[in-house]
Protein backbone atom coordinates (compact mmCIF):
# COMPACT_ATOMS: atom_id res chain seq x y z
CA UNK A 1 0.00 0.00 0.00
CA UNK A 2 2.87 2.37 0.72
CA UNK A 3 4.18 1.89 -2.83
CA UNK A 4 0.85 3.07 -4.20
CA UNK A 5 0.62 6.14 -1.99
CA UNK A 6 4.26 7.07 -2.50
CA UNK A 7 4.18 6.49 -6.27
CA UNK A 8 1.10 8.63 -6.77
CA UNK A 9 2.36 11.29 -4.38
CA UNK A 10 5.89 11.60 -5.71
CA UNK A 11 5.03 11.46 -9.41
CA UNK A 12 1.98 13.66 -8.89
CA UNK A 13 4.26 16.23 -7.26
CA UNK A 14 6.76 15.97 -10.11
CA UNK A 15 3.88 16.49 -12.54
CA UNK A 16 2.70 19.49 -10.55
CA UNK A 17 6.19 21.00 -10.75
CA UNK A 18 6.25 20.44 -14.52
CA UNK A 19 2.79 22.04 -14.75
CA UNK A 20 4.01 25.13 -12.95
CA UNK A 21 7.13 25.27 -15.11
CA UNK A 22 5.29 24.82 -18.45
CA UNK A 23 1.93 26.36 -17.41
CA UNK A 24 0.18 23.20 -18.66
CA UNK A 25 -3.15 23.57 -16.75
CA UNK A 26 -2.95 20.28 -14.82
CA UNK A 27 -2.11 17.96 -17.70
CA UNK A 28 1.33 17.03 -16.38
CA UNK A 29 -0.08 16.48 -12.88
CA UNK A 30 -2.63 14.01 -14.24
CA UNK A 31 0.05 12.23 -16.25
CA UNK A 32 2.32 12.11 -13.19
CA UNK A 33 -0.43 10.59 -11.03
CA UNK A 34 -1.22 7.96 -13.67
CA UNK A 35 2.45 7.08 -14.20
CA UNK A 36 3.01 6.88 -10.43
CA UNK A 37 -0.01 4.65 -9.94
CA UNK A 38 0.93 2.36 -12.80
CA UNK A 39 4.52 2.09 -11.60
CA UNK A 40 3.38 1.33 -8.07
CA UNK A 41 1.02 -1.42 -9.23
CA UNK A 42 3.83 -2.91 -11.32
CA UNK A 43 6.13 -2.97 -8.28
CA UNK A 44 3.45 -4.49 -6.06
CA UNK A 45 2.77 -7.30 -8.54
CA UNK A 46 6.49 -7.87 -9.05
CA UNK A 47 7.20 -8.04 -5.30
CA UNK A 48 4.29 -10.39 -4.71
CA UNK A 49 6.03 -13.01 -6.86
CA UNK A 50 3.06 -13.57 -9.16
CA UNK A 51 4.17 -15.43 -12.28
CA UNK A 52 2.33 -15.03 -15.55
CA UNK A 53 0.31 -18.08 -16.55
CA UNK A 54 0.74 -19.99 -13.31
CA UNK A 55 -1.58 -17.96 -11.09
CA UNK A 56 0.46 -18.73 -7.97
CA UNK A 57 3.67 -17.61 -6.37
Secondary structure by P-SEA (a helix, b strand, c coil): caaaaaaaaaaaaaaaaaaaaccccaaaaaaaaaaaaaaaaaaaaaaaccccccccc
